[in-house]
Structure formats: C-alpha cells, structure tokens
Amino acid sequence: MTRCLAVSSRGASVFTHGLHGSKTRMQTDVLWCPEHGAAVRCVHGNLVCGVGHAIPTQDGLPLFTAHPRREPTPLNMAPMPPQVQPGAVDGFVDDWIVNTNGNLYWGVRGRLPRYPIPTWPARPAKRLGETLIDIGCSWGRWTIAAAREGYATWGVDIHVDALWAARRVTQQLGFQSDFACCDAAQLPFRPNSIDFVFSYSVLQHLEKDAVYKVLKGIARILRPGGTCLVQLPNAFGMVGFLRQMRRGFREAASGTFEMRYWKRGEIQRAFRDAGFGDVRFGAEGFLLQNTQRDDSDLMSTAGAMAMRASCALRDLANRMPCLARVADSLWVQATKAIKG
C-alpha cells in the first residue's frame, strides 16, 4: 500500500511502506507502465497507470513483472556458514557476495567485514537530481556508488529479495535510492526522461537477442544526448579467448548464465541499431571479470595479486588504447543520438 504526497524537488512522490513497517519516499515522476505504454501516477494511495491498471507492490516495492525472481538464499551453492559478525553487514549481501562480486570473494562469504562499494567509473552528476538507472542492481553496490556522486538513482532487478536488501543497505549507509522489480527488457520509465543508464556484469549473462531488446529499451528512456555505460566481456580478451576455446567456441547454452562474449563490431551494430550515436570502448579489466582495486583486503593473497595485475594492465590500456582490444572486460559508453 502507498500513500500520496505532494510534488517534491525531484517530482511526484509517494511514501512506500516496507518491511517491518519502515517508510521511505519513492519518486514516481519518471515511472511508466511498460505493459500499457502509459505514465504511472498515484491515485487514492495506489500506483496506477494512465489506462487504470494498478501496479502491484510488495512490502513497498513496485512489481512491473508478473514473474519476479524469489530466491532469498543462493541455490547454486551450499548454505552460508554462520556470520562471524551478525548485523554488521546485511545477511543477504554476505550470502550472495560470490554471485554478485565474483569468485575472488569466496574467502569472505559469511564473514564479510564491510560493504564492497566500488569507485564510480564515470563522470559525477552534472546537476542536482540527474537521474540514473542501474540495471541489474542486485543489492545495490553500483547504485550506492552512483548516489555518492550526486545522482538521483533507481536500481532495477528481477530479483525481489536482492532489491529488498538494496533498500536496507542504502538506508543503513545513509543514502536515498528508489527500487523497482522488472525485466531488463521492460524498463518502467518514461520515454526521454533519464540522464544516465548503467549496467555492470549483467548483460553478459543474457542471450544476445535479449540484449538487443534491452538496448532499445535503454535508448527509449534516455534523454537525447543521455549516456549509457555498460560492461561486456570481450570475445578477443586474453583469458576470455582461452575460455571460449575450451568450450569449442560455441555460443552459451540457451537459458543459462554462461558468459556471452561480444566482438566490438557486433557491439557497435547493436548500439547503433538501438538508436545510439557515438559508441566508445575502454578497458574495464584484464585476466578477470568483476574485481575492484579497493577490495584487495577481501581477497586471498593470490586473488589480490591477480586483481592488482588486472588493474595495472587497465591503467596501461588507458595510456595505450590499442591494448584495450585484448582486455577481457570492456566498458562500452554510448550517447543517445540527438535528432534534427
């Protein structure tokens, strides 16, 4: 259940009643019903789209999909050992840290001493309230990183348990962000309303036909001249190429989370077909996927050495852009074309 409020500095908003009676403000001015193609507003305490369709909510979280993922504990690994410091870090984050941050974090599952919030890799917000969407936000690490840089953030994911954790963590750390449950190909935001769209370690797990749909959805919601920054694995990365060789250069099996590797040419075509103009590449990492320089204290000695090597090669690629062609993980930055 939601309760209407007046228009705020960020636009129309409502109070959402979450878990254990907690109450947070949700900004609704950018919301859009992807099912009916209509704006969402607050009517008699409920979120309703322009054709009268009520948007269901659960514990204050709007559900823009009929099939949310419900998985409070990861099914792909054994139960987490008892937390060493219960309450210091949200239990969901502690349990899911390997799935969200990668295999180098195995050693801290169940005893994570802090939240691994990464350094924001792009420009800070240009103005107060510049809106950013984090696609596949999970427990919100990149959403929080963007909020620290001045963005008004929305985190979206299909996984409702992750979104509830994201809301808890942002509140615990003193940040404001909004969250919604949706499919990445059905983004619930108004056309031409968003300044920046970000996604990390998400699109690589989707089938390429689905990624094309996601990119078109991103182009729909971005303002003309708006920025999209996503991470994708490079088909010609040094380690990625060997991994593809081991699986016979076949495409990832349909319906699995296997890595989908992308060539630069097909990335450029996909973005331009979606409506983007300028498409630029940068090295995100070598040898590894999904590691951060600031997290060396959370890794084994060998893992920290591999991470530092990855970052050193990334720094070198920033000075020698040709080296980025063999990076294992790429940043892809694109700008929505301005017509006319």
C-alpha positions in Angstrom: 0.0 0.0 0.0 1.2 3.5 -0.8 0.2 7.0 0.3 0.3 10.1 -1.9 2.4 13.1 -1.2 2.8 16.4 -2.8 5.3 17.1 -5.6 8.9 17.4 -4.3 12.1 18.8 -5.8 12.6 15.5 -7.7 9.0 15.4 -8.9 5.9 13.5 -7.7 6.5 11.0 -4.9 4.8 8.6 -2.6 5.6 7.0 0.7 6.1 3.3 0.5 5.6 1.1 3.5 8.3 -1.6 3.5 9.5 -4.4 5.6 8.8 -4.2 9.4 6.8 -1.1 9.0 9.6 1.1 7.6 8.6 4.0 5.5 10.6 5.5 2.6 9.8 8.1 -0.1 9.6 6.8 -3.7 9.9 9.3 -6.6 7.2 8.5 -9.2 7.7 11.3 -11.8 9.8 9.1 -14.2 7.7 5.9 -13.8 6.0 4.3 -16.8 3.9 1.2 -17.3 5.6 -0.9 -19.9 2.6 -3.1 -20.3 0.3 -0.3 -21.4 2.7 2.4 -22.5 1.3 4.9 -20.1 2.6 7.2 -17.3 2.3 6.0 -13.7 0.7 8.2 -11.0 -0.6 8.0 -7.5 -4.4 7.6 -7.3 -6.1 7.2 -3.9 -2.9 5.8 -2.4 -2.1 3.4 -5.2 0.3 3.4 -8.2 -1.9 3.4 -11.3 -1.0 3.8 -15.0 -2.9 6.1 -17.4 -5.3 3.3 -18.5 -6.3 2.5 -15.0 -4.0 -0.5 -14.5 -2.9 -0.8 -10.8 0.8 -1.6 -10.3 1.1 -4.2 -7.7 3.5 -3.7 -4.8 5.0 -6.0 -2.2 6.5 -4.5 1.0 6.7 -1.1 -0.7 8.4 -2.5 -3.8 6.6 -1.9 -7.2 6.4 -5.0 -9.3 6.4 -4.4 -13.0 6.7 -8.0 -13.9 4.3 -11.0 -13.3 7.3 -13.3 -12.7 9.7 -11.8 -10.2 12.6 -14.0 -9.1 12.3 -15.1 -5.5 15.5 -16.6 -4.2 16.4 -15.4 -0.6 19.4 -17.7 -0.5 21.6 -18.8 -3.5 20.6 -22.2 -4.9 23.9 -22.7 -6.7 26.0 -23.2 -3.6 25.9 -24.7 -0.1 24.3 -22.8 2.8 26.4 -19.9 4.1 28.3 -20.6 7.3 27.1 -18.6 10.3 28.0 -14.9 10.1 31.1 -14.0 12.1 29.7 -10.5 12.8 25.9 -10.8 12.5 24.3 -7.5 11.7 27.5 -5.6 10.7 26.7 -6.5 7.0 23.3 -7.4 5.7 22.9 -11.2 5.7 21.8 -11.2 2.1 24.9 -9.4 0.9 27.1 -11.7 2.9 25.4 -14.8 1.5 25.4 -13.6 -2.2 28.8 -11.9 -2.3 30.3 -14.5 -4.6 27.4 -14.4 -7.0 27.4 -10.6 -7.2 31.2 -9.9 -6.9 32.9 -13.0 -8.3 34.9 -16.0 -7.3 37.7 -13.9 -5.7 35.3 -13.2 -2.8 34.8 -16.8 -1.7 37.0 -16.4 1.3 34.8 -13.7 2.9 31.4 -15.3 2.4 29.8 -15.5 5.8 32.4 -13.1 7.3 32.2 -10.0 5.1 33.6 -7.2 7.2 32.2 -4.3 5.2 30.2 -3.5 2.1 32.4 -3.5 -1.0 31.1 -0.3 -2.6 33.1 0.3 -5.8 34.6 3.5 -7.1 32.3 5.1 -9.6 33.9 4.7 -13.0 32.2 7.6 -14.9 31.5 11.3 -14.5 29.7 12.6 -11.5 26.2 14.1 -11.8 26.3 17.3 -13.8 23.5 18.8 -11.8 21.4 18.1 -8.7 18.9 15.3 -9.2 20.3 14.0 -12.5 18.6 10.6 -12.8 20.5 7.4 -13.2 19.1 3.8 -13.7 21.2 0.8 -12.5 20.0 -2.2 -14.5 20.5 -5.5 -12.6 21.4 -3.7 -9.4 21.2 -6.7 -7.1 22.0 -5.5 -3.5 22.8 -2.0 -4.8 26.6 -1.6 -4.8 26.8 0.4 -8.0 23.5 2.2 -7.2 25.2 3.5 -4.0 28.4 4.3 -5.9 26.4 6.5 -8.2 24.4 8.1 -5.4 27.7 9.1 -3.8 28.4 11.1 -7.0 25.2 13.1 -6.8 22.8 11.1 -9.0 19.2 10.5 -8.2 19.3 6.7 -8.5 16.8 4.0 -9.4 18.0 0.4 -9.0 16.1 -2.2 -11.0 16.3 -6.0 -10.9 14.1 -9.1 -11.5 15.2 -10.4 -8.1 12.9 -9.1 -5.3 15.0 -10.4 -2.4 18.0 -8.5 -3.8 16.0 -5.4 -4.1 14.8 -5.5 -0.5 18.5 -6.0 0.5 19.4 -3.0 -1.6 16.9 -0.9 0.1 18.1 -2.0 3.5 21.8 -1.4 2.7 21.2 2.1 1.2 19.3 3.1 4.3 21.9 1.7 6.6 24.6 3.6 4.7 22.6 6.8 4.7 21.8 7.1 1.0 18.5 7.6 -0.8 17.6 5.5 -3.8 14.4 4.1 -5.4 14.0 0.5 -6.5 11.6 -1.4 -8.8 11.3 -5.0 -9.8 11.2 -5.5 -13.6 12.6 -7.4 -16.5 15.6 -5.7 -18.1 13.9 -5.6 -21.5 10.8 -3.9 -20.0 12.1 -0.8 -18.2 9.3 1.0 -16.3 10.4 4.6 -17.1 9.0 7.4 -19.2 10.5 7.9 -22.7 13.2 10.5 -22.9 13.3 11.0 -19.1 16.6 9.5 -17.9 20.0 11.1 -18.0 22.3 8.1 -17.4 21.8 4.3 -17.7 24.4 1.9 -16.2 24.8 -1.8 -16.0 27.6 -4.0 -14.8 28.1 -7.8 -15.0 24.5 -8.3 -16.1 24.1 -8.2 -19.9 26.9 -10.7 -20.4 24.5 -13.4 -18.9 21.6 -12.6 -21.2 21.1 -14.1 -24.6 22.2 -11.6 -27.3 18.6 -11.3 -28.8 17.5 -10.2 -25.3 20.4 -7.7 -25.1 19.3 -6.1 -28.3 15.9 -5.5 -26.7 17.4 -4.1 -23.6 19.5 -1.6 -25.6 16.4 -0.5 -27.4 14.6 0.0 -24.1 17.6 2.0 -22.8 17.5 4.2 -25.9 13.8 4.7 -25.3 14.1 6.0 -21.8 17.3 8.1 -22.2 17.0 11.8 -23.0 18.6 12.8 -26.3 22.3 13.2 -25.6 21.9 10.9 -22.5 24.7 8.5 -21.6 24.7 4.7 -21.4 27.6 2.8 -19.8 27.6 -1.0 -19.7 30.2 -3.7 -19.1 30.6 -6.5 -21.5 33.1 -9.4 -22.0 35.4 -9.1 -24.9 35.5 -12.0 -27.4 39.2 -11.3 -28.0 40.2 -10.9 -24.4 43.4 -12.7 -23.4 41.7 -15.1 -21.0 38.3 -14.9 -22.5 39.6 -16.3 -25.8 41.1 -19.3 -24.0 37.8 -20.0 -22.2 35.9 -19.9 -25.5 38.5 -22.2 -27.0 37.9 -24.7 -24.1 34.1 -24.8 -24.9 34.8 -25.1 -28.6 33.8 -21.5 -29.5 30.2 -22.4 -29.2 27.6 -19.8 -28.1 26.5 -20.0 -24.5 23.7 -22.6 -23.9 20.2 -21.0 -24.1 18.6 -20.4 -20.7 21.8 -20.5 -18.7 24.0 -17.9 -17.0 27.0 -18.9 -19.2 29.2 -16.0 -20.3 28.2 -14.4 -23.7 31.3 -12.9 -25.4 31.0 -9.9 -27.7 33.0 -8.7 -30.6 33.5 -4.9 -31.0 31.8 -4.9 -34.3 28.6 -6.5 -33.1 28.6 -4.3 -30.1 28.7 -1.2 -32.3 26.0 -2.5 -34.6 23.7 -3.4 -31.6 24.0 0.1 -30.1 23.6 1.9 -33.4 20.6 -0.2 -34.3 19.1 0.7 -30.9 19.4 4.5 -31.6 22.8 5.4 -30.2 25.3 7.7 -31.9 28.8 7.8 -30.5 30.0 4.4 -29.2 33.3 4.3 -27.3 35.3 1.4 -25.8 37.5 1.3 -22.8 39.3 -1.4 -20.8 37.5 -2.4 -17.6 39.7 -5.4 -16.7 42.2 -8.0 -17.8 42.5 -11.6 -16.8 39.4 -11.4 -14.5 35.8 -10.3 -14.5 34.2 -8.2 -11.8 37.0 -7.2 -9.5 37.8 -3.8 -7.9 41.1 -2.3 -6.8 39.7 -1.2 -3.5 38.7 -4.8 -2.5 42.2 -6.3 -2.1 41.6 -6.7 1.6 38.7 -9.0 0.9 40.7 -11.4 -1.3 43.3 -14.1 -0.8 46.9 -13.2 -1.4 46.8 -14.8 -4.9 43.5 -13.2 -5.7 44.7 -9.8 -4.7 47.8 -10.2 -6.9 45.6 -11.2 -9.8 43.4 -8.2 -9.2 46.3 -5.8 -9.0 47.7 -7.2 -12.3 44.3 -6.7 -13.9 44.2 -3.1 -12.7 47.8 -2.4 -13.7 47.0 -3.6 -17.3 43.9 -1.5 -17.3 45.9 1.6 -16.3 48.3 0.9 -19.1 45.5 0.5 -21.6 44.3 4.0 -20.6 47.6 5.3 -21.8 47.8 2.8 -24.8 44.3 2.4 -26.1 45.3 -0.3 -28.6 45.9 -2.6 -25.6 42.1 -2.4 -24.7 41.5 -4.6 -27.8 42.7 -7.6 -25.8 41.0 -6.6 -22.5 38.9 -9.3 -21.0 36.2 -6.9 -19.8 35.2 -3.8 -21.7 33.4 -0.6 -20.8 31.0 0.4 -23.6 29.9 4.0 -23.4 27.3 5.3 -25.9 25.3 8.5 -26.3 21.7 8.6 -27.5 21.6 10.4 -30.8 20.1 13.9 -30.9 17.7 14.1 -33.9 17.5 17.1 -36.0 
